[in-house]
């Protein structure tokens, strides 16, 4: 039902409660036919007329426009403020509960902008709790029924979150479709900070599915757009994700330089949550690309962990940090600690991110091999192999099968090692 229909219905209901006819309500400033048109939803009253009618009906303008009293509106705004604060402070379960309570409040139905904020906040809190399917469902509803009530910035934020959630679930096709459609429709008049960040998320999807040609071209496009904008926010987003493209292309020093440039900018201008995530990304790159700096990598990872614990980072960010620390522990021949980190990562994302669960299980297998627990390592590999058999044939899947093949070989299971190598080749299209 249109907003003007609801306003008209409220005017009609209150007029009848007051025992007034349309003519009595209209006199002397308005005509009774105009009041009739307003009540039937055929005319949209101006703000001045609404204020006049509120005075005549002895009700608040807030109630006439939104269907709630001023006190109810204040309660809703306070509730949203507390939910938002909980999410920003990393109390994601509490934030999700508060947003759910707000969405169940019937007073929110007629308040489009507050309803959009509550649904978007609930989606982000659900994602942070690992309930990615629930987050996707809410974000898709927002992108459909609530489009008219959203600002351009909010539309971009919804598209970015939806693209990211599809990526986390491993549905790269859906992630690309969302990201490309949003950029096609919203970047026609030029780039903005928010659109650069959406583009950076889309770039991460190209990388995840192994589309290096598209990723290389798009990374250059994003960096050029960010330089043209000249804003810190755009520079951080473009350099951060372009670093991963450089890494995958074998340009290690360029990757480190890009991530350090992003970190320097974020350290000066950014908020704690993104700084913690970027610090972890930097530590991960150093760990992977500069094996001679292993001790430095571990120190960076521990610093990133402390910052993430103090900031409102997501479940996935914390899981990725735990996986990086597990790998560092394996390289340092600390298998017990590696198992602890890997298991904590799996527990954080269980059922929400197959990709991160797979990485955790592979690290557990490697740690168990270091402890000469071959049977337990083989069981972990069986579980991972079963999961990979139902996932898309991407470059990442090929890398995972290669890891499985090498671990099977170390266990002495040559038959399954060969089968895993064949799976890897098939995923790579060979």
N, C-alpha and C positions, 0 to 999 in steps of 0.2 A: 504494500500500500504506500502511495506517495506521501511525502511529508505534509503537503498542503491538505491532503485528505484527512490526515490525523489531526492537524490543527483545526480544520473545519468541524470535525466530529467533537473535539474537546469544547469548542465554542458553543456548539449546539447543546451538548450535554449540560454544561454549566448554565447556559441561558435557561434551560428548562428547569434545572434545580432552583434557580432564582425566581421562577414563575414569571419570566418575561417573554413577550412575543418578539418576533423579529423586528417589528416596527418600533416597539419600545426600546429595544437595544440600539437600534439605528438612530433614533431621534436625539438631537437635531442635526448631528454632524454628518450622518450617512443615510443612504436610502435603504429601505427594507429589502429591496431587490438585490442590492449589493451584498447585504448580510446573507441573504439566501444563497447567492452564488459562492460566497466564502464557505458557508457551512456544507455545501454540496461538493466542495473541492474544485469548482470550476474557475475560481479566482484565487490568486495568491495575494494575501494582504501585505501591504508595505509595512516596514518596521513601525512607522508612525501609527498606522491603523491598528496594528497588533497592540501597541502600548495603550491606545485609546480604549480598545475593547477590554483589555485587562483591567483598566480602571473602572469601566462600566460594570464589569462582571465581578469586581471585587476579588480578583485572584492575582497571583503573581504572573508576571510576564514569562518567567522561567517555566512555570507549569503550562501555560498556554502554548508555548513553543515546543517544549520538550516532553511534556507529560509528567514532569516531576516537580516537586517543590524545591525551593532554594535549599532547604535543609537536606533533602535527599540528594540533590546535586552535589552539595558539599561533601556528604558522606562518600559518594562514589569517587569524587576526585581525591579525597584522602586515602581511600582504599587503593586506588591506582598508584598513588604516590608511594605507599608502603610496599606494594608489590614490585614496583620499579626499583625501589631501594634494595629490596631483598635480592633481586636479580643482579643488580650492579655489585652487590657485596658478595656474590658467589653462593648465596643461600638459595640454591636453585629449587630444591624441593619445596621450601617455604614459599618461594615466588610462585611456583606452579599452583600450589594450593590456594593462594590468595587470588590469582587470576581466575582460577576455576570458580571460586565463590562469587566473584564479580560477574562472570558470564552467566551464572545461574540467577542473578538478581534481575527480576523483571523490569526494574526501573531503567535498566541499561538499553532496553529494546529501542526506545525512541531517540537515543543519543548516539548518532552515527559515529562521530569522531572519537568519543570515549569507548564505544564498542570496538572500533577498529584497533585502538591502542591496547585494549584488554586482550583481544584475540591474537594480535601480533606478539604481545608479551607472553601469552600462554604458549604460543608456538616456540618462541626462543627458550623459554624455561623447560619445555618438554624436550627439546633438542639437547639442552645442557644436561638433562637427567638421563639421556640415552634413549628416550622414547621418540625415535626419529620418525617412525611411521605416523604417530600422532601429530608430530610437528608438521609433517608433509600434508596431512589431511587438513589441518587448520589453515596452513598457508595457501593451499589450493582453494579453499573456501573464500579466503580473503581476496585472492586474485580474481574470483568470479563475482560473487554477490556483493562484495563491498567496494568494488572498483571506484564507483562514483563518489564514495565518501573519503577516498584517500588522496592525499597530496602526491605530487610527482615524486618527491623524495621518499615517501612511504612506499609507493609502488616499486621503486627501485630496490628499497630495502627488502621488501617481500620477495621479489624475484631473486635477489642475491641469496637470501636465506633458503629459498626453495632449491635453487641450483646447488648450494652447498649440501643440503640434506640429501638430495638425490645422489650426489657424489659420495657422501659418507656411506650410503647404502650400497654403493657399487653400481647404481643404475646410471651409467655414463650417458646413455642415449637421452634419457629424460633430462639429465642435468644440462646437456648441450642444447637441447630443444628449448628449455626455459631460458637459458642465458642468451642464446642467439636471438630468440624472439624478442626478449626485453630490450636488447641493444638495438635491434633493427627498428623497433617502434619508438624508443625513447631517446636515442642518440642522434636523431635526424637534425636537431638544431644545434648540435655540438656536444662536446664532452663536458662532464662535471666531475667533481671529486667522487660522488656516489657512483657514477657510471664507470669511472676508472676502477673502483673497487669491485663492481660487478664484473667488469672485464677481467680483472685479475683472478676472480673466482672461476670464471669460465676458462681462463688459461690453465688453471690447475687441473681442470677436467680434461682438457686436450692432452696434458701430460700423463694423467692417470690412465687414459685409454691408449697411450702410445702414439698419438698423432703428432709426431715431432715436426713435420713440415709445417702444419698449421700453427703449432705452438710457436715455432721460431718466427714466423711472419707476424703473428699476433702480438708476441712479446715486444717486437720492435715498434709496432703500431702503438701499443700502450705507452711505452717509454716516450715516444715522440709526442703523444697527446698530453702526457703528464708534464713534459718539459714546456709545452705550449701554455698549459694552465699555470705552471709555476707555483703550485701550492704544495706544502709539506705532505698533506694527506695523500695526494695523487702520486707524489714521488715515492713515498714509502710503499704504497700498494703495487706500483709498477715494478720497482726495483726488487722487491721481495720475491715476487713470483717469477720475474725474469731470471733471477738467480738460479732457480730450479731448472729452467730451460737450459741455461749455460752449463749446469752440472750434467744434465742428461746428454748434452752435446759433447761432453768431454773437455769443456773449457773451465777447468777447476779454479784458476786464479781469477778469472772474470766472475765466476759465481761468488767467490768469497768477497771480491770487491763490491759487487752489487748488494749483497746482504749486509755488509758492513756500512755501506752508504745509507741503506734504509735504516739500520740500527742507530746510526749517528743522528739522523733526522728525527727519528721517533724518540730518542733519548732527550732531545731538546724540546720537542713540542707535543709529544703524544701522551695519552693516558695510560695508567699502569697495566691494564689488561692486555692491550696490544703490545706494549713494551715487553711484558713477560712472554707472550707468544713469540715475538720476534727474537728475543734473547735465546729462546729454546731453538728456534729455526737456525740461528747463527751457530749455536753449539753443535747441532746435528750436522750441519755442513762441514764444520771444522773436523768433526769426528770422522766423517766419511771421506773427506778430500785431503786431509793432512794427517795421515796416520803417524807421522813422526811427532805430532803434537798431541799425543794421546792423553798425557797428564793434563795439559791445558784444556783439552776437550772435556775431560771429566769434571774439572773445576767449573767450566762454563755451564755444564749440564746441571751441576748442583746449585749454582747460582740461579739458573733459570727455574729450577724446581722451587727454590725459596720464593722467588718472585711470583710464580704461578699459584703457590699456596696462599699468597697474600692478596692476589687479585682474583677477579671473577672470571676465571677461565673455564672453558667448557670441559665436559667429560672427555671429549676426544683429544683436546689439547693435553690434558693431564695423562691420558693413556699414551699418547705419542711421546711424551717426555719420559714416561716409565720404560717404554720400549728402547729409546735411545740409551738410557742408563743401563738397561739390560745388555745391550750390545757392547757398551764400553766395558762392562764387568766381564763379559766373555773374552774380549780382547786382552784384558788385564789378568786373565786366568783366575777369576773369582766366580766360579759357577754357582755357588750357593746364593750369593747376592744377585746374580743374573736371574736365577729362578724366582727369587722374591719379587724383583722388578717386573719380570715378564708376567707372572701370575697376577700381580696387581693391575697391570694393563688389561689383561683378559677380563678380570672381574669388573673393571670399570665399563667395558663396552659389550659385555656378553649379550648377544641377541640383537645388538644395535648396529654393529659395524663388523661385517664378516672379514673385511680386509685387515683391520687391526687385530681381530682375534687370530687370524691366520699368522700374522707376523709374530704375535705373542707365542703361539704354539710352536712355530719354527725356532724361536729363540729358546723356548723351554727344551726342545729336542737337542739343540746344540749344547745347552748347559748340562743336560743329563748324560750326553756322550762324554763330556769332560769328566763327569763323575763315574764313568764306566757303567752307567745304568742303561745298557743297550735295549733291554726289553721295554722299559718305560719310554725311551726315546722312540722306538719303533711304533708304540701305541699312539704317541702324539702325532707321528707322521701319518698313521692310518687315518686319524681324525681329520687332519689337514687335507689329505688327499681326497677324502670323501666330500669335504666342503668345496674344494676346487673343482670337482667334477661337475658341479651345478652352477658355476660362475661363468661369465662371458670370457671368451678367448681374447684377452687383452695382453699387452706387453708385460704388465705387472704379473698376470697369471703365469706367463712364460717364465719370468724370473723366479716365481715361487716354485714352479715345477723343477727348475734347474737346481734350486736349493735342496728340494726334497731328494732329487737324484743324487746329489753329492753326499747328503747325509745317509741315504740308503747304502751308498757305496762304502762309506766309512763303517757302517754297521756290519757290512759283509753280505748284504742282500742284493746280489748282482742282478737277479731277475727283475725285481721291482725298481732297481736303479735304472735299468735300461727302459722300462716302461715309463718312468717319470721323464727321462730324457726325450722319449718319443712324444709325450704330452707337451713338453716344452716346445718342441719343434712345431707341433701342430698349432699351438697358440700363436707362434711367431709366423705362421703361414708358410712354413717350409716343409 
